[in-house]
């Protein structure tokens, strides 16, 4: 009789079923379905960690553009002006200022466009 290492194989199955906990129906109960859906979930998680960064940047740009238009300019003109004046500020902070500190954002816009 050959050794099958039941401890390791049981642990492998339990690991997959633990990861599938909360899935609907057979996806959380049966190994084959659980394996497929856990693999797909891990692919989505990998992809979406990158997409979250993209979506954040898009949101910051929308917020900066909205605030810039209230100041009489556009996002692209503002970013160009900031670059030419060597004002190095990232979009995340700029969006934060646009939302929560409009007077500081207004000062930055005036400084960049002057």
C-alpha positions as CSV (number, residue, x, y, z in Angstrom):
1,X,0.0,0.0,0.0
2,X,1.4,3.4,-1.0
3,X,1.5,6.4,1.3
4,X,-1.0,9.1,0.2
5,X,-0.2,11.8,2.8
6,X,-3.8,12.2,3.8
7,X,-3.0,15.1,6.2
8,X,-1.6,17.3,3.4
9,X,-4.4,16.5,0.9
10,X,-7.1,17.1,3.5
11,X,-5.5,20.4,4.4
12,X,-5.4,21.4,0.7
13,X,-9.1,20.7,0.4
14,X,-9.9,22.5,3.6
15,X,-8.0,25.5,2.5
16,X,-10.0,25.8,-0.7
17,X,-13.3,25.3,1.1
18,X,-12.3,27.9,3.7
19,X,-11.6,30.4,0.9
20,X,-15.0,29.5,-0.6
21,X,-16.9,30.2,2.6
22,X,-19.9,32.4,1.9
23,X,-20.2,31.4,-1.7
24,X,-23.6,30.4,-2.9
25,X,-24.7,26.7,-3.1
26,X,-22.3,24.1,-4.3
27,X,-19.6,26.7,-4.8
28,X,-19.0,26.6,-1.1
29,X,-19.7,22.9,-0.4
30,X,-18.2,20.8,-3.3
31,X,-14.5,20.8,-3.9
32,X,-14.5,21.0,-7.7
33,X,-16.9,23.9,-7.9
34,X,-15.2,25.7,-5.0
35,X,-11.8,25.3,-6.6
36,X,-13.0,26.9,-9.9
37,X,-14.7,29.8,-8.2
38,X,-11.9,30.5,-5.7
39,X,-9.5,30.6,-8.7
40,X,-11.7,33.1,-10.5
41,X,-12.2,35.2,-7.3
42,X,-8.4,35.4,-6.9
43,X,-8.1,36.5,-10.6
44,X,-10.7,39.2,-10.0
45,X,-8.9,40.3,-6.8
46,X,-5.6,40.6,-8.6
47,X,-7.1,42.6,-11.5
48,X,-9.2,44.9,-9.3
49,X,-6.3,45.9,-7.0
50,X,-4.9,47.6,-10.1
51,X,-8.2,48.9,-11.3
52,X,-8.9,50.5,-7.9
53,X,-5.8,52.6,-8.4
54,X,-7.0,53.6,-11.9
55,X,-10.5,54.5,-10.6
56,X,-9.0,56.6,-7.8
57,X,-7.0,58.6,-10.2
58,X,-10.0,59.1,-12.5
59,X,-12.0,60.4,-9.5
60,X,-9.3,62.8,-8.5
61,X,-9.2,64.2,-12.0
62,X,-13.0,64.7,-12.1
63,X,-12.9,66.5,-8.8
64,X,-9.9,68.7,-9.8
65,X,-11.6,69.5,-13.1
66,X,-14.9,70.5,-11.4
67,X,-13.1,72.8,-9.0
68,X,-10.9,74.3,-11.7
69,X,-13.9,75.1,-13.8
70,X,-15.4,77.0,-10.8
71,X,-12.2,79.0,-10.9
72,X,-12.6,79.8,-14.6
73,X,-10.1,77.3,-16.1
74,X,-10.0,73.6,-17.0
75,X,-8.1,70.6,-15.7
76,X,-5.6,70.4,-18.6
77,X,-4.8,74.2,-18.4
78,X,-4.4,74.0,-14.7
79,X,-2.1,71.0,-14.8
80,X,0.0,72.6,-17.6
81,X,0.2,75.8,-15.6
82,X,1.3,74.0,-12.4
83,X,4.0,72.1,-14.4
84,X,5.3,75.3,-16.1
85,X,5.5,77.1,-12.7
86,X,7.3,74.0,-11.2
87,X,4.6,73.5,-8.6
88,X,4.9,69.8,-7.8
89,X,1.7,68.6,-6.2
90,X,0.1,65.2,-6.9
91,X,-3.5,64.8,-8.0
92,X,-4.6,63.1,-4.8
93,X,-3.6,66.1,-2.7
94,X,-5.0,68.6,-5.3
95,X,-8.4,66.8,-5.3
96,X,-8.3,66.8,-1.5
97,X,-7.7,70.6,-1.5
98,X,-10.4,71.1,-4.1
99,X,-13.0,69.2,-1.9
100,X,-12.0,70.3,1.6
101,X,-10.0,73.4,1.4
102,X,-11.3,75.5,-1.5
103,X,-9.4,78.7,-0.4
104,X,-6.1,76.8,-0.6
105,X,-7.1,75.4,-4.0
106,X,-8.1,78.8,-5.2
107,X,-4.7,80.2,-4.1
108,X,-2.9,77.4,-5.9
109,X,-4.9,78.1,-9.1
110,X,-4.1,81.8,-8.9
111,X,-0.4,81.1,-8.3
112,X,-0.2,78.7,-11.2
113,X,-2.1,80.9,-13.7
114,X,-0.4,84.2,-12.8
